[in-house]
Amino acid sequence: MKNINWLDHFVNLLVVILGITVAYTLNNIREDNKTRILQNTYVQSMIDDIEIDIKELDSLITNDSISLALLDRVLSIEEKPLGDDSLQLILSSISSFEVFSSRNITYESIKSSG
């Protein structure tokens, strides 16, 4: 019967367990870093989308304020009547209200990625 070196087998088992544990830990760290980078990318992209939306809303507010001032001019009884050309120009600018459409590209990307 052959003598079995249990200490050698135990050391080899510990080396294998330690190697698997280290590899698993390093893989988790790498995945966490990937997730953190992806989160930061999504957050920055959402901030960019919101900033663009704010600029567009500011522009729409400015344009709508001008259109409302023109509408007040048309509806004002106190001032002298406007000519047909002026009235047509004012009404065409008032009727061209723009519609706000928010940027939700990042949100849709996050939804589709799970």
C-alpha positions in Angstrom: 0.0 0.0 0.0 1.2 3.4 -1.0 1.6 6.2 1.6 -0.6 9.2 0.8 0.8 12.6 1.5 -2.3 14.3 2.9 -0.5 17.5 3.6 0.5 17.9 0.0 -3.1 17.2 -1.1 -4.4 19.7 1.4 -2.0 22.4 0.2 -2.9 21.8 -3.4 -6.6 22.1 -2.5 -6.0 25.4 -0.6 -4.1 26.7 -3.6 -7.0 25.9 -6.0 -9.6 27.4 -3.6 -7.4 30.5 -3.1 -7.0 30.8 -6.9 -10.7 30.5 -7.6 -11.5 33.0 -4.9 -9.0 35.6 -6.2 -10.2 35.2 -9.7 -13.9 35.5 -8.6 -13.0 38.6 -6.6 -11.1 40.3 -9.4 -14.0 39.5 -11.8 -16.5 41.1 -9.4 -14.3 44.2 -9.1 -14.0 44.4 -12.9 -17.8 44.1 -13.3 -18.5 46.7 -10.6 -16.2 49.1 -12.4 -18.0 48.5 -15.7 -21.3 49.1 -14.0 -20.1 52.3 -12.4 -18.8 53.6 -15.7 -22.1 52.8 -17.4 -24.0 54.5 -14.6 -21.8 57.6 -14.9 -22.3 57.6 -18.7 -26.1 57.4 -18.3 -26.2 60.1 -15.7 -24.1 62.5 -17.8 -26.2 61.7 -20.8 -29.4 62.4 -18.9 -27.9 65.7 -17.7 -27.1 66.6 -21.3 -30.6 65.8 -22.4 -32.1 67.9 -19.6 -29.9 70.9 -20.4 -30.9 70.7 -24.1 -34.6 70.5 -23.0 -34.1 73.6 -20.8 -32.6 75.5 -23.7 -35.5 74.5 -25.9 -38.1 75.4 -23.3 -36.4 78.8 -22.8 -36.6 79.4 -26.5 -40.2 78.4 -26.6 -41.1 80.6 -23.7 -39.4 83.6 -25.4 -41.2 82.9 -28.7 -44.5 82.4 -27.0 -44.1 85.7 -25.0 -43.6 87.5 -28.3 -46.6 85.8 -29.8 -48.7 86.7 -26.7 -47.6 90.3 -26.9 -48.7 90.3 -30.6 -52.0 88.8 -29.7 -52.5 91.4 -27.0 -51.9 94.0 -29.7 -54.5 92.4 -31.9 -57.1 92.2 -29.2 -56.4 95.6 -27.8 -59.4 97.9 -28.4 -57.6 101.1 -27.2 -55.0 101.2 -29.9 -55.7 102.1 -33.5 -56.8 99.3 -35.8 -54.2 97.3 -37.7 -54.0 97.0 -41.4 -54.8 93.8 -43.1 -51.2 93.0 -43.9 -50.1 93.6 -40.3 -53.0 91.6 -39.0 -52.3 88.7 -41.3 -48.6 88.7 -40.3 -49.4 88.8 -36.6 -52.0 86.0 -36.9 -49.6 83.8 -38.9 -46.8 84.2 -36.4 -49.3 83.5 -33.5 -50.6 80.3 -35.3 -47.1 78.9 -35.6 -46.7 77.8 -32.0 -44.0 75.2 -31.6 -44.6 72.0 -29.6 -42.1 70.9 -27.0 -40.8 67.4 -27.3 -38.5 66.3 -24.6 -35.4 64.3 -25.3 -35.8 60.9 -23.8 -33.1 59.0 -25.8 -31.2 58.1 -22.6 -34.3 57.1 -20.8 -35.3 54.8 -23.6 -31.8 53.4 -23.8 -31.8 52.6 -20.0 -35.3 50.9 -20.4 -34.2 48.8 -23.3 -30.9 47.7 -21.5 -32.8 46.5 -18.5 
